[in-house]
Structures are given as C-alpha cells and as structure tokens.
C-alpha cells in the first residue's frame, strides 16, 4: 500500500526516534529497529522522503540527548564528535526534504478567492 508523503515522512522519522531509544535496550534492539527503518526506506516509492524522515528523527533525538548531557554537566569524551553524530543527519534530513516541499508547493494550483 503506497503511503502519502507526509505520512511516510512522519513514520520514518518516528522509526529514527525509536532507533535511538532502543539503544537503551542494547545493540541488537537498536540494529533491529534500524533494519526495520532501512527496509521502509528501501521499499518505499518515495525513498528520499522516507530517508529524510529517518535522518531527521534520528538526528533530532540524538541532538536532544546530547543537549541533556550538557545541561546535566555530564562529561563526555570527544563531545564535538558526538554532537556531530546528531547534527549531521538532522541537517541532511532537512536538506533532503526542502526541495521536495518546495516542488510540491509550486505545483499546487493557486485557489482564487
């Protein structure tokens, strides 16, 4: 069943969030969740939309967790690397979806009032 683009983006973003949260249950749980997300991306007709959601969800939650680490005065070795692990996917996910949204907005007819 094909999904509409907004639903596909939200679903894959949710899987990115779940993948991060599953890390607390161990590497196997994280990898299985990530595998499910990758299968969604590969089986989807709109792969770029699904990949954008996955990257955005993953990056947003990871960045949120790193911000919490800073807020609690926690010490982290090589902190800039761990921040980049969240920021890079977040920026890539947003960069992938912007042209698609712009194209969709331009292709819609303007309603006359």
N, C-alpha and C positions, 0 to 999 in steps of 0.2 A: 504494500500500500504506500503510494507516494505521500510524503508529508509536505505541507506548505512550508515555505522558507522560515517564517518566524517561529513556528513550532519546532522545526528541525534545529534552528539555532539555539532555542531555549533548551531543548532536550540534550543536545551535545554539550552545552555549557553546564547543565546540571550534571552530566557524566564527568566532566572535568572537575567539578566541585567534589563529587562523590569520590573520585580517584584520590584526591588529596586527603579526604577524611578517612579513606580506607587504609592509608598508610599507618594509622594508629593500630590497626589490626595485624599489621605485618606486611612484608614484601609480597607474599603470594596474593593476598587480598588486593593490594594495590595493582599488581600486574594483571590480575583477572579483570578488575574494573577497567583498567586502561585498555585491555584487549577488547572488551565489550564496546568501549568508545571508539576504538580504531575500526572495529567491524562496522559500526554505524556510519563512520565517515566513508569507508570503502564501498559499502552497499548503497549509499545514498546517491540519488541522481544529482543533487547539488552538493558535491563534495566540498567545495570551497566554503559554503555556508556552514556545513557541519564542522569542518576543520576550524573555522573562525570561532564558533561557539565553544568547541573543546579547548582551544588555546586561551580564549578569553576567560572562561570559567576557571581553568587551572591556574592561570596567571593571577587572576583577581584574588582567589582564595590564598594562594601562596604568599602574595604580597601582603594580604591582611594578616596572615600568621606571622610574617616577619616584622610587621609593624607592631604587633602584640609583643614580640620578643624584645623589641627596642623599648616599648613602653614599660615593660616589667624589669628593665635594667639587666636583662639576661646577657651573658657573654657568649658570643658566637665567633668561632674561628673563621677567618676569611669571610666576613659578613657581606662584603660587596659581591662576592660570587653568589651567595645565597639570595641576595636581593635580585640579582640579575636573572636567577632561575625563575623568578616570578614576573619581573618586569618585561623581559624579552618576549615570552609567549603572550602576555597581555597586549603589548604593543603590536605584535604580529597579528594577533586575532582581530584587533580593531582595524588595522591596516587592510586586512583581507575583506572585511565586511563593508567598509566605506564606499568603494566603487560600486558594489552591488546595490547598496541602498540608494546611492546617487542615480544609478541607471534606472532603478525601479521608480524613483520619484519623477525622473524626466520622462519616462514612458507613459505615465498616467495622464489621461486627458484632464484638462482643467475644466472644472464644473463652472458653468456660467450661472451667476446668481441673479 
